[in-house]
Amino acid sequence: MFAAGGLAAETGAGDLRILMLGDSLTAGYGLASRDALPSRLEAALRARGLDARVIDAGVSGDTTAGGLARLEWALAERPHAVILALGANDALRATDPAVARSNLDRLLTMLSKRGLPVLLAGMMAPRNLGPEYTARFDAIYPELAGRHDALLYPFLLDGVATVAALNQADGLHPNAAGVEVIVKRMLPSVLCVALRTGHPAAAAAGEPAGCAISSLSRVR
C-alpha cells in the first residue's frame, strides 16, 4: 500500500520532487531562470531544511487544455506532489469558464488517480470581462479544490497583481521582486502539500500553522 503521494513511500529516500505545472508565470517569462518561481520556491524550501526539488513544467502561453495535453510527459519526472497553476491564459482569451473548469477537473482527476497530492493555485479573471464572467471563472478553483480534496492557494498573484513596482512593463508578469512576494505568501501552502506526500524529507521543514498534519497524512 502507498502512503499519500505513494512515490515517497516507494522510494523512501532522496529529494522531494514537486512538479509545478503552469504557464509563463511558472516558466519565468522575462526573468533569468534563477529568478523564476519554481527556482525561488525551491530555494525557500531548502532554506527551511527541506531537501526538495521544484520542477519547472511551465510553458509560456499555455492554457488548461495545453496542460492537460502534456500532463503525461510532465509526470515522467516522477513527482511526489504537484502545484497546478493553470488558467490565466484561458481567462485572458475569455475562454468559456465551463471549458477551463472541465480541463482542470480532468487534470485533478488524473493526478488523484496517481495518488499525487495537489496544491491548486487559483487564478482570477480580468475584471474588464464583466461580473458574470469573472464570477463564473473565479469560482472554478475553490469548487474544484473541494471536489478533489486538493489544497487551495486562492490566487497565485496575491499581493502582486496591479502593483506596478512588482511587475514587468507589461503589467502581467511579476518581476524578480514580485516573485519573492509570491514565494513568501505561497510557501506555507507548499509546505502543507509537501507534508501530504508523507515523504521523509517533508518533516524537516516543520508544520506550518493551520496545516493540520494529522488530517493530511493518511493512506489512500
C-alpha positions in Angstrom: 0.0 0.0 0.0 1.2 3.5 -0.7 1.1 6.4 1.7 -0.5 9.7 0.4 1.7 10.7 -2.5 2.7 7.0 -2.9 6.0 7.6 -4.6 7.5 8.8 -1.3 6.7 5.5 0.4 8.0 3.7 -2.6 11.4 5.4 -2.8 11.8 6.1 0.9 14.7 8.4 0.4 16.1 11.1 -1.8 14.8 14.6 -2.5 11.2 15.5 -2.5 10.1 16.3 -6.1 7.3 18.9 -6.5 6.1 19.5 -10.1 4.8 22.9 -10.9 2.6 22.7 -14.0 1.8 26.1 -15.3 2.2 28.8 -17.9 4.5 31.8 -18.3 4.0 32.7 -14.6 5.7 29.4 -13.8 8.2 29.4 -16.7 9.5 32.8 -15.5 8.7 34.9 -18.5 11.2 37.8 -18.8 13.3 36.6 -15.9 16.6 34.7 -15.5 15.9 31.0 -14.7 17.3 31.6 -11.2 14.6 34.2 -10.6 11.7 32.1 -11.9 9.0 31.0 -9.4 10.0 27.3 -9.2 13.6 28.1 -8.6 12.8 30.6 -5.8 10.3 28.2 -4.2 12.9 25.5 -4.2 15.4 27.9 -2.6 12.9 28.8 0.1 12.1 25.2 0.8 15.7 24.3 1.1 16.2 27.3 3.5 13.6 25.6 5.7 15.7 22.5 5.7 13.6 20.5 3.2 15.6 18.5 0.7 13.3 19.5 -2.2 13.4 20.0 -5.9 10.7 22.1 -7.6 10.4 21.0 -11.2 9.6 23.8 -13.7 6.9 22.5 -16.0 5.8 25.9 -17.2 5.1 26.7 -20.8 4.5 30.3 -21.8 1.1 30.8 -23.4 -0.2 27.5 -22.1 -3.9 27.0 -21.3 -5.6 24.4 -19.2 -6.1 22.4 -22.5 -2.4 22.6 -23.1 -1.5 21.5 -19.6 -3.9 18.5 -20.0 -2.3 17.5 -23.3 1.2 17.4 -21.8 0.5 16.1 -18.3 1.8 12.6 -19.0 5.0 14.0 -20.3 5.4 16.2 -17.3 4.8 13.2 -14.9 7.8 11.4 -16.4 9.7 13.4 -13.7 8.0 11.2 -11.1 7.0 13.9 -8.7 5.7 13.3 -5.2 3.3 16.3 -5.4 2.0 18.8 -7.9 1.4 22.5 -7.9 -1.3 23.1 -10.6 -1.1 26.7 -11.8 -3.1 27.0 -15.0 -6.0 29.1 -16.2 -4.6 32.6 -16.5 -4.4 32.4 -20.3 -7.9 30.9 -20.5 -9.2 34.0 -18.8 -7.1 36.4 -20.9 -8.6 34.7 -24.0 -12.1 34.9 -22.5 -12.4 31.1 -22.8 -15.8 29.8 -21.6 -15.3 29.1 -17.9 -17.0 25.8 -18.4 -14.2 24.7 -20.7 -11.5 25.7 -18.3 -13.3 24.0 -15.4 -13.6 20.8 -17.4 -9.9 20.7 -18.2 -8.9 21.4 -14.6 -11.3 18.8 -13.4 -9.8 16.2 -15.7 -6.2 17.2 -14.6 -7.2 16.9 -11.0 -8.9 13.5 -11.6 -5.8 12.2 -13.3 -3.5 13.4 -10.5 -5.8 11.9 -7.9 -5.7 8.5 -9.6 -1.9 8.6 -9.3 -2.2 9.4 -5.6 -0.4 12.7 -6.0 -1.2 15.5 -3.5 -2.1 18.7 -5.3 -1.8 22.4 -4.5 -4.2 24.2 -6.8 -3.1 27.8 -7.4 -6.2 29.8 -8.2 -6.5 32.5 -10.9 -8.8 35.5 -11.2 -10.3 36.7 -14.5 -9.6 40.2 -15.7 -12.3 42.5 -14.3 -13.0 44.0 -17.7 -14.7 40.8 -18.8 -17.7 41.7 -16.7 -19.2 40.5 -13.4 -20.9 37.4 -14.9 -17.8 36.1 -16.5 -15.5 36.8 -13.6 -17.9 35.3 -11.0 -18.1 32.1 -13.1 -14.3 31.9 -13.7 -13.2 32.8 -10.2 -15.5 30.1 -8.7 -13.7 27.3 -10.6 -10.8 26.9 -8.2 -12.5 26.7 -4.8 -15.1 24.4 -6.2 -12.7 22.0 -7.7 -10.3 22.1 -4.7 -13.2 20.9 -2.6 -14.4 18.4 -5.1 -10.9 16.8 -5.4 -9.6 17.3 -1.8 -6.8 19.5 -3.1 -5.2 22.2 -1.2 -6.1 25.6 -2.5 -3.9 28.7 -2.8 -6.7 31.1 -3.8 -4.8 33.5 -6.1 -1.3 32.9 -7.5 -0.7 36.6 -7.9 -1.9 37.7 -4.5 -0.1 40.8 -3.4 1.5 41.3 -6.8 -1.3 41.8 -9.3 -1.8 45.5 -10.2 1.3 46.6 -8.2 3.5 48.3 -10.7 6.7 48.0 -8.7 6.3 44.2 -8.6 5.6 43.6 -12.3 7.4 43.9 -15.5 6.5 46.6 -18.1 3.6 44.5 -19.5 1.8 44.7 -16.1 1.1 41.0 -16.3 4.2 39.1 -15.3 6.0 39.5 -12.0 9.5 40.9 -11.9 12.1 39.3 -9.6 10.8 41.3 -6.6 7.2 40.2 -7.4 8.3 36.5 -7.5 9.7 36.9 -4.0 6.4 38.2 -2.7 4.6 35.2 -4.2 7.1 32.8 -2.7 6.7 34.3 0.8 2.9 34.2 0.6 2.7 30.8 -1.0 5.4 28.9 1.0 3.1 27.8 3.9 0.8 26.2 1.3 3.7 24.5 -0.5 4.9 23.1 2.8 1.4 21.7 3.5 1.3 19.9 0.2 4.8 18.5 0.9 3.5 17.1 4.2 0.7 15.4 2.3 3.3 13.3 0.4 4.4 11.5 3.6 8.0 11.9 2.2 10.6 11.7 5.0 12.2 15.0 3.9 9.0 16.9 4.5 9.1 16.6 8.2 12.4 18.5 8.4 10.6 21.8 7.5 8.1 21.6 10.3 4.3 22.1 10.1 3.0 25.5 9.1 0.2 27.0 11.2 -3.2 25.7 10.0 -1.8 22.8 8.1 -3.4 20.1 10.2 -0.9 17.4 9.5 -3.0 14.8 11.3 -5.6 15.1 8.7 -3.2 15.3 5.8 -1.1 12.1 6.5 -3.4 9.3 5.5 -3.4 6.2 3.4 -5.1 6.4 0.1 
